[in-house]
Amino acid sequence: MKYDIDTNFDAGYLQQFGQRIDSLACAAEDVLLDLSNVTFIDSTGIGALVALHKKLAARGHRLKISGLRGQPLQLFINLKLVPLFCA
């Protein structure tokens, strides 16, 4: 299942669309998040992605992320998350 995020992935986004992200944890397949249009991600966004990853992994599925660039890519590199989500 592919899901596009087209704005900053931060606390404000999660307040508005958090239930939509949470519903992805029930997917019966791997989930691909396209972050091509995301120019900023904060710790709340990272926390949501890690939580989603754990929920999917418990069901035998993966969370994959594509389109990282700019600040989100640098944050993923700094936190050593690239191998987990982008492999």
ROGUTI-640821 format. One record per residue (C-alpha): residue number from 1; residue in three letters; x, y, z. Coordinates in nm, 3 decimals, padded with zeros to 5 digits. Layout:
% residues N
badren->NUM | rotor->Ala | c1->X | c2->Y | c3->Z
...
% end
This chain:
% residues 87
badren->1 | rotor->Met | c1->00.000 | c2->00.000 | c3->00.000
badren->2 | rotor->Lys | c1->00.137 | c2->00.340 | c3->-00.097
badren->3 | rotor->Tyr | c1->00.056 | c2->00.657 | c3->00.093
badren->4 | rotor->Asp | c1->00.178 | c2->01.007 | c3->-00.001
badren->5 | rotor->Ile | c1->00.244 | c2->01.278 | c3->00.254
badren->6 | rotor->Asp | c1->00.242 | c2->01.618 | c3->00.088
badren->7 | rotor->Thr | c1->00.321 | c2->01.857 | c3->00.373
badren->8 | rotor->Asn | c1->00.551 | c2->01.886 | c3->00.674
badren->9 | rotor->Phe | c1->00.541 | c2->01.570 | c3->00.884
badren->10 | rotor->Asp | c1->00.530 | c2->01.728 | c3->01.227
badren->11 | rotor->Ala | c1->00.311 | c2->01.760 | c3->01.537
badren->12 | rotor->Gly | c1->00.059 | c2->01.977 | c3->01.349
badren->13 | rotor->Tyr | c1->00.022 | c2->01.721 | c3->01.072
badren->14 | rotor->Leu | c1->-00.021 | c2->01.439 | c3->01.321
badren->15 | rotor->Gln | c1->-00.288 | c2->01.631 | c3->01.513
badren->16 | rotor->Gln | c1->-00.487 | c2->01.658 | c3->01.193
badren->17 | rotor->Phe | c1->-00.407 | c2->01.326 | c3->01.022
badren->18 | rotor->Gly | c1->-00.271 | c2->01.105 | c3->01.301
badren->19 | rotor->Gln | c1->-00.565 | c2->00.864 | c3->01.284
badren->20 | rotor->Arg | c1->-00.497 | c2->00.813 | c3->00.914
badren->21 | rotor->Ile | c1->-00.135 | c2->00.725 | c3->00.989
badren->22 | rotor->Asp | c1->-00.244 | c2->00.494 | c3->01.272
badren->23 | rotor->Ser | c1->-00.483 | c2->00.314 | c3->01.038
badren->24 | rotor->Leu | c1->-00.187 | c2->00.217 | c3->00.818
badren->25 | rotor->Ala | c1->-00.074 | c2->-00.013 | c3->01.101
badren->26 | rotor->Cys | c1->-00.370 | c2->-00.238 | c3->01.017
badren->27 | rotor->Ala | c1->-00.260 | c2->-00.284 | c3->00.656
badren->28 | rotor->Ala | c1->-00.241 | c2->-00.644 | c3->00.540
badren->29 | rotor->Glu | c1->00.074 | c2->-00.566 | c3->00.342
badren->30 | rotor->Asp | c1->00.392 | c2->-00.359 | c3->00.350
badren->31 | rotor->Val | c1->00.336 | c2->00.016 | c3->00.359
badren->32 | rotor->Leu | c1->00.531 | c2->00.260 | c3->00.140
badren->33 | rotor->Leu | c1->00.526 | c2->00.623 | c3->00.253
badren->34 | rotor->Asp | c1->00.630 | c2->00.871 | c3->-00.014
badren->35 | rotor->Leu | c1->00.786 | c2->01.174 | c3->00.151
badren->36 | rotor->Ser | c1->00.893 | c2->01.345 | c3->-00.173
badren->37 | rotor->Asn | c1->00.694 | c2->01.659 | c3->-00.088
badren->38 | rotor->Val | c1->00.796 | c2->01.674 | c3->00.278
badren->39 | rotor->Thr | c1->01.049 | c2->01.950 | c3->00.350
badren->40 | rotor->Phe | c1->01.044 | c2->01.922 | c3->00.732
badren->41 | rotor->Ile | c1->01.001 | c2->01.643 | c3->00.983
badren->42 | rotor->Asp | c1->01.025 | c2->01.682 | c3->01.360
badren->43 | rotor->Ser | c1->01.069 | c2->01.442 | c3->01.651
badren->44 | rotor->Thr | c1->00.694 | c2->01.382 | c3->01.667
badren->45 | rotor->Gly | c1->00.697 | c2->01.270 | c3->01.305
badren->46 | rotor->Ile | c1->00.996 | c2->01.043 | c3->01.364
badren->47 | rotor->Gly | c1->00.823 | c2->00.896 | c3->01.670
badren->48 | rotor->Ala | c1->00.509 | c2->00.826 | c3->01.467
badren->49 | rotor->Leu | c1->00.714 | c2->00.651 | c3->01.198
badren->50 | rotor->Val | c1->00.899 | c2->00.435 | c3->01.452
badren->51 | rotor->Ala | c1->00.568 | c2->00.343 | c3->01.619
badren->52 | rotor->Leu | c1->00.414 | c2->00.256 | c3->01.282
badren->53 | rotor->His | c1->00.721 | c2->00.049 | c3->01.195
badren->54 | rotor->Lys | c1->00.689 | c2->-00.149 | c3->01.520
badren->55 | rotor->Lys | c1->00.317 | c2->-00.213 | c3->01.471
badren->56 | rotor->Leu | c1->00.368 | c2->-00.330 | c3->01.113
badren->57 | rotor->Ala | c1->00.667 | c2->-00.547 | c3->01.208
badren->58 | rotor->Ala | c1->00.456 | c2->-00.717 | c3->01.476
badren->59 | rotor->Arg | c1->00.216 | c2->-00.816 | c3->01.196
badren->60 | rotor->Gly | c1->00.496 | c2->-00.936 | c3->00.970
badren->61 | rotor->His | c1->00.504 | c2->-00.630 | c3->00.743
badren->62 | rotor->Arg | c1->00.747 | c2->-00.348 | c3->00.672
badren->63 | rotor->Leu | c1->00.731 | c2->00.028 | c3->00.660
badren->64 | rotor->Lys | c1->00.932 | c2->00.161 | c3->00.367
badren->65 | rotor->Ile | c1->00.998 | c2->00.527 | c3->00.302
badren->66 | rotor->Ser | c1->01.080 | c2->00.684 | c3->-00.032
badren->67 | rotor->Gly | c1->01.152 | c2->01.034 | c3->-00.157
badren->68 | rotor->Leu | c1->01.365 | c2->01.156 | c3->00.133
badren->69 | rotor->Arg | c1->01.556 | c2->01.477 | c3->00.061
badren->70 | rotor->Gly | c1->01.670 | c2->01.790 | c3->00.240
badren->71 | rotor->Gln | c1->01.609 | c2->01.816 | c3->00.614
badren->72 | rotor->Pro | c1->01.414 | c2->01.487 | c3->00.642
badren->73 | rotor->Leu | c1->01.696 | c2->01.296 | c3->00.470
badren->74 | rotor->Gln | c1->01.959 | c2->01.458 | c3->00.692
badren->75 | rotor->Leu | c1->01.758 | c2->01.372 | c3->01.002
badren->76 | rotor->Phe | c1->01.722 | c2->01.009 | c3->00.893
badren->77 | rotor->Ile | c1->02.098 | c2->00.993 | c3->00.828
badren->78 | rotor->Asn | c1->02.181 | c2->01.150 | c3->01.166
badren->79 | rotor->Leu | c1->01.949 | c2->00.911 | c3->01.349
badren->80 | rotor->Lys | c1->02.081 | c2->00.616 | c3->01.145
badren->81 | rotor->Leu | c1->01.729 | c2->00.532 | c3->01.025
badren->82 | rotor->Val | c1->01.807 | c2->00.505 | c3->00.654
badren->83 | rotor->Pro | c1->01.889 | c2->00.130 | c3->00.668
badren->84 | rotor->Leu | c1->01.572 | c2->00.058 | c3->00.865
badren->85 | rotor->Phe | c1->01.326 | c2->00.242 | c3->00.642
badren->86 | rotor->Cys | c1->01.494 | c2->00.283 | c3->00.304
badren->87 | rotor->Ala | c1->01.660 | c2->-00.055 | c3->00.241
% end
